[in-house]
Amino acid sequence: MSTIVTARKSKRVLLGLIGSPIAHSATPAAQEAAARAAGIEAHYHLIEVAGAGRDDLAAMLDGIRRLGFSGINVTFPYKEAVVPLLDGLSEQAAAMGAVNTIVVDDGRLIGHNTDTSGFATAYRRLGRQDGDGPVAIIGAGGVGKAIAFALAGCGVRHLTLYDVERGRAEALVTLLGERARVVIAANAEDAAKGAAGIVNGTPIGMLPNRDIPIRAGAIRPSQWVADAVYHPLWTPLLKAAQKTGATVMTGRELAIHQGVDAFRLFTGLEASEAVIGAAFDAVVAAQEGGERAA
């Protein structure tokens, strides 16, 4: 039997991201900068594959296992599809059935969800005490699941969900169990009625898409509005929310905090939030400058 080398905790680490589309991702720069600041060297590789089926994902994950990777991130549309292909899951990842971070541990692939821990940190920093004031989540896929679990873990007791595929919202209700009281709305606008906050957990608004997941007129000044998308940083949703006077949280917050947590899992070291944030900001500024020039 061949020996599978685990690179975790070495001075040089190989990391990556599986998803599509991911050319815009700021994660390579952020993770490599965090590694330099922590005194190690990292190479972060984008693995962009569109339309991957189970066999394709299994082959890629086997390569991750065998080629010396310390771990990888997983993004849209594979956060749920990879789950049955892993050797183990953290308790939280198992509860929600979605993974965005995979650690290679002695040849075993262990799935985690730092979207949940990252969004929880971002939400707590808003200083909100929403309690029974419902929070609306648009999208019940991989990111939506993570956000729902994060909010429930932060003491939000009432969630309203909307997904174009009602079955996904129903499945999330089942997964949440008694963590929160959940209502499934008929549309995004109904979900937002009376809500303390609105979160977009879909790719709607990510370039080249310029759509908005909810009518701008449904947003109220008293609400907080967050978007998981950060390409562009100011999505149509966030621009509408800002114009309304609502409190806004860009996708930067989720990206940075989940990145800090992922780096810890990959390397066993603490990442500098300031370093990750600066690297993220530089990538976004370069991309948005390119967009304006185009």
C-alpha positions as CSV (number, residue, x, y, z in Angstrom):
1,M,0.0,0.0,0.0
2,S,1.4,3.4,-0.9
3,T,2.1,5.9,1.9
4,I,0.0,9.0,1.8
5,V,1.9,12.0,3.1
6,T,0.1,14.5,5.3
7,A,1.5,18.0,4.9
8,R,-0.5,19.7,7.7
9,K,1.7,21.6,10.1
10,S,4.7,21.6,7.8
11,K,6.6,24.8,6.9
12,R,5.3,24.5,3.3
13,V,1.6,23.8,2.7
14,L,-0.4,23.1,-0.4
15,L,-4.0,24.3,-0.3
16,G,-6.8,24.8,-2.9
17,L,-10.3,25.6,-3.7
18,I,-12.8,23.5,-5.7
19,G,-15.8,25.2,-7.3
20,S,-17.1,27.1,-10.3
21,P,-16.9,30.0,-11.1
22,I,-13.9,30.8,-8.9
23,A,-11.5,32.9,-11.0
24,H,-12.4,36.0,-9.0
25,S,-11.7,34.3,-5.6
26,A,-9.7,36.4,-3.1
27,T,-9.0,33.3,-1.0
28,P,-5.6,32.4,-2.6
29,A,-4.1,35.8,-1.9
30,A,-5.6,35.8,1.6
31,Q,-4.4,32.4,2.6
32,E,-0.9,32.8,1.2
33,A,-0.6,36.2,2.9
34,A,-1.7,34.6,6.2
35,A,0.9,31.9,5.8
36,R,3.7,34.4,5.2
37,A,2.7,36.3,8.3
38,A,2.7,33.1,10.3
39,G,6.2,32.2,9.1
40,I,5.3,29.4,6.7
41,E,5.0,29.1,2.9
42,A,1.7,28.3,1.2
43,H,0.6,27.7,-2.4
44,Y,-3.1,28.0,-2.9
45,H,-4.4,26.4,-6.2
46,L,-7.7,27.1,-7.8
47,I,-9.4,23.9,-9.0
48,E,-12.2,25.2,-11.2
49,V,-14.4,22.5,-12.7
50,A,-17.9,23.2,-13.9
51,G,-20.6,20.5,-13.9
52,A,-18.6,17.9,-11.9
53,G,-20.5,14.8,-11.0
54,R,-19.9,12.4,-8.2
55,D,-17.2,10.4,-10.0
56,D,-15.4,13.7,-10.9
57,L,-15.5,15.0,-7.4
58,A,-14.3,11.6,-6.0
59,A,-11.4,11.7,-8.4
60,M,-10.4,15.2,-7.4
61,L,-10.7,14.5,-3.7
62,D,-8.6,11.4,-4.1
63,G,-5.9,13.6,-5.8
64,I,-6.1,16.0,-2.8
65,R,-5.6,13.1,-0.5
66,R,-2.6,11.8,-2.4
67,L,-0.8,14.8,-3.7
68,G,0.4,16.4,-0.4
69,F,-2.4,18.9,0.2
70,S,-3.0,20.1,3.7
71,G,-6.6,20.8,2.8
72,I,-8.9,22.6,0.5
73,N,-11.9,24.9,0.5
74,V,-15.1,24.0,-1.3
75,T,-17.5,26.5,-2.7
76,F,-20.6,26.7,-5.0
77,P,-21.9,24.4,-6.3
78,Y,-20.2,21.5,-4.4
79,K,-20.6,22.2,-0.7
80,E,-23.2,19.5,-0.3
81,A,-22.1,17.2,-3.0
82,V,-18.7,16.4,-1.4
83,V,-20.2,15.4,1.9
84,P,-20.8,11.7,1.2
85,L,-17.3,11.4,-0.4
86,L,-15.4,12.3,2.8
87,D,-13.9,10.1,5.5
88,G,-15.3,12.1,8.4
89,L,-17.2,15.3,9.3
90,S,-17.0,17.8,12.2
91,E,-20.1,17.6,14.4
92,Q,-21.5,20.8,12.9
93,A,-20.8,19.9,9.3
94,A,-22.5,16.6,9.8
95,A,-25.6,18.3,11.4
96,M,-26.1,20.6,8.4
97,G,-24.8,18.3,5.6
98,A,-22.6,21.0,4.0
99,V,-18.8,21.5,3.9
100,N,-16.7,24.4,2.8
101,T,-13.3,23.3,4.3
102,I,-11.7,19.9,4.1
103,V,-8.6,19.0,6.1
104,V,-6.2,16.1,5.1
105,D,-5.4,14.4,8.4
106,D,-3.2,11.3,8.0
107,G,-4.7,10.6,4.6
108,R,-8.3,11.0,5.8
109,L,-10.5,13.8,4.4
110,I,-12.3,15.5,7.2
111,G,-15.0,18.1,6.4
112,H,-15.7,21.2,8.4
113,N,-17.9,24.3,7.9
114,T,-16.1,27.6,8.5
115,D,-18.9,29.5,6.8
116,T,-20.9,28.9,10.0
117,S,-18.2,30.0,12.4
118,G,-17.2,32.9,10.1
119,F,-20.8,34.2,9.8
120,A,-21.3,33.8,13.5
121,T,-18.3,36.1,14.2
122,A,-19.5,38.6,11.6
123,Y,-23.0,38.6,13.0
124,R,-21.9,39.1,16.6
125,R,-19.8,42.1,15.5
126,L,-22.9,43.7,14.2
127,G,-23.9,44.0,17.9
128,R,-27.5,42.9,17.2
129,Q,-29.8,41.3,19.7
130,D,-32.4,40.0,17.3
131,G,-33.8,37.2,19.6
132,D,-37.4,36.6,18.4
133,G,-37.2,39.2,15.7
134,P,-37.0,36.9,12.7
135,V,-34.1,36.9,10.3
136,A,-34.9,36.1,6.6
137,I,-32.5,33.9,4.7
138,I,-32.8,33.8,0.9
139,G,-31.4,30.5,-0.3
140,A,-31.2,27.2,1.5
141,G,-28.2,25.6,-0.3
142,G,-24.8,25.2,1.2
143,V,-24.2,28.8,2.3
144,G,-27.8,29.3,3.4
145,K,-27.5,26.2,5.6
146,A,-24.3,27.6,7.2
147,I,-25.9,31.0,7.8
148,A,-29.0,29.5,9.4
149,F,-27.0,27.3,11.8
150,A,-24.7,30.3,12.6
151,L,-27.7,32.6,13.5
152,A,-29.4,29.9,15.5
153,G,-26.1,29.4,17.4
154,C,-26.0,33.2,18.1
155,G,-29.4,33.1,19.8
156,V,-31.7,34.0,16.9
157,R,-34.8,32.0,17.7
158,H,-36.9,32.7,14.6
159,L,-35.9,32.3,11.0
160,T,-37.9,32.7,7.7
161,L,-36.6,30.9,4.7
162,Y,-37.1,31.2,1.0
163,D,-35.6,29.1,-1.7
164,V,-36.8,28.7,-5.3
165,E,-36.7,25.0,-4.6
166,R,-39.1,24.6,-1.7
167,G,-37.8,21.2,-1.0
168,R,-34.4,22.6,0.0
169,A,-36.0,24.9,2.5
170,E,-38.0,22.1,3.9
171,A,-34.9,20.0,4.3
172,L,-33.2,22.8,6.1
173,V,-36.1,23.1,8.5
174,T,-35.6,19.4,9.4
175,L,-31.9,19.8,9.9
176,L,-32.3,22.8,12.2
177,G,-34.7,20.8,14.4
178,E,-35.3,22.6,17.6
179,R,-32.4,25.1,17.2
180,A,-34.8,27.7,15.9
181,R,-38.5,28.2,14.9
182,V,-38.6,28.3,11.1
183,V,-41.2,29.5,8.7
184,I,-40.9,28.8,4.9
185,A,-42.1,31.8,2.9
186,A,-43.7,31.8,-0.5
187,N,-41.3,34.4,-1.9
188,A,-38.3,36.6,-0.8
189,E,-40.6,39.6,-0.1
190,D,-42.8,37.6,2.2
191,A,-39.7,36.3,4.0
192,A,-38.5,39.8,4.6
193,K,-41.8,41.2,6.1
194,G,-41.3,42.0,9.7
195,A,-37.8,40.6,9.7
196,A,-35.0,42.1,11.7
197,G,-32.5,41.2,9.0
198,I,-32.2,39.8,5.5
199,V,-29.3,37.6,4.3
200,N,-28.6,36.6,0.7
201,G,-27.3,33.1,0.7
202,T,-27.5,32.6,-3.1
203,P,-25.1,33.5,-6.0
204,I,-27.6,36.1,-7.2
205,G,-25.8,39.4,-7.7
206,M,-22.4,37.8,-8.2
207,L,-20.8,39.0,-11.5
208,P,-21.5,38.7,-14.3
209,N,-25.0,38.4,-12.8
210,R,-26.5,41.8,-11.8
211,D,-29.8,40.7,-10.4
212,I,-31.2,41.3,-6.9
213,P,-32.7,38.4,-4.9
214,I,-35.5,40.6,-3.4
215,R,-37.3,43.7,-4.5
216,A,-35.6,46.8,-3.3
217,G,-38.9,48.2,-2.0
218,A,-39.2,45.3,0.4
219,I,-36.1,46.5,2.4
220,R,-36.8,48.7,5.5
221,P,-34.4,51.2,7.2
222,S,-34.7,49.3,10.5
223,Q,-33.3,46.1,9.0
224,W,-29.8,44.8,8.6
225,V,-28.9,43.3,5.2
226,A,-26.0,40.9,4.5
227,D,-24.8,39.3,1.3
228,A,-22.5,36.2,1.1
229,V,-21.4,37.5,-2.4
230,Y,-18.3,39.7,-2.6
231,H,-17.8,39.9,-6.4
232,P,-18.7,42.7,-6.5
233,L,-18.4,43.8,-2.9
234,W,-21.3,46.1,-3.3
235,T,-24.0,43.9,-4.9
236,P,-27.3,45.3,-6.2
237,L,-28.9,44.0,-2.9
238,L,-26.4,45.9,-0.7
239,K,-26.7,49.1,-2.8
240,A,-30.4,49.0,-2.5
241,A,-30.2,48.4,1.3
242,Q,-27.7,51.3,1.7
243,K,-30.0,53.6,-0.3
244,T,-32.9,52.6,2.0
245,G,-30.9,53.4,5.1
246,A,-30.6,49.8,6.4
247,T,-27.5,48.5,8.2
248,V,-25.3,46.7,5.7
249,M,-22.8,43.8,6.0
250,T,-20.8,43.0,2.8
251,G,-19.5,39.6,1.9
252,R,-16.1,40.8,3.1
253,E,-16.9,39.9,6.7
254,L,-17.9,36.3,6.0
255,A,-14.9,35.8,3.7
256,I,-12.4,37.1,6.2
257,H,-13.7,35.4,9.3
258,Q,-14.2,32.0,7.6
259,G,-10.7,32.3,6.1
260,V,-9.2,32.8,9.6
261,D,-11.0,29.7,10.8
262,A,-10.0,27.7,7.7
263,F,-6.3,28.6,8.1
264,R,-6.3,27.4,11.7
265,L,-7.8,24.1,10.5
266,F,-5.3,23.7,7.6
267,T,-2.1,24.6,9.5
268,G,-2.8,24.5,13.3
269,L,-1.6,28.1,13.4
270,E,-3.5,31.4,14.0
271,A,-4.0,33.7,11.1
272,S,-3.8,37.4,11.3
273,E,-7.2,38.9,10.6
274,A,-5.6,42.1,9.6
275,V,-3.3,40.4,7.1
276,I,-6.1,38.4,5.6
277,G,-8.3,41.5,5.4
278,A,-5.6,43.5,3.6
279,A,-5.0,40.8,1.1
280,F,-8.7,40.5,0.5
281,D,-9.1,44.2,0.0
282,A,-6.2,44.4,-2.5
283,V,-7.8,41.7,-4.7
284,V,-11.2,43.2,-4.6
285,A,-9.8,46.7,-5.3
286,A,-7.9,45.4,-8.3
287,Q,-10.9,43.5,-9.6
288,E,-13.3,46.5,-9.3
289,G,-10.7,48.8,-10.8
290,G,-10.6,46.4,-13.8
291,E,-14.4,46.3,-14.0
292,R,-14.5,50.1,-14.1
293,A,-11.7,50.3,-16.8
294,A,-13.6,47.7,-18.9
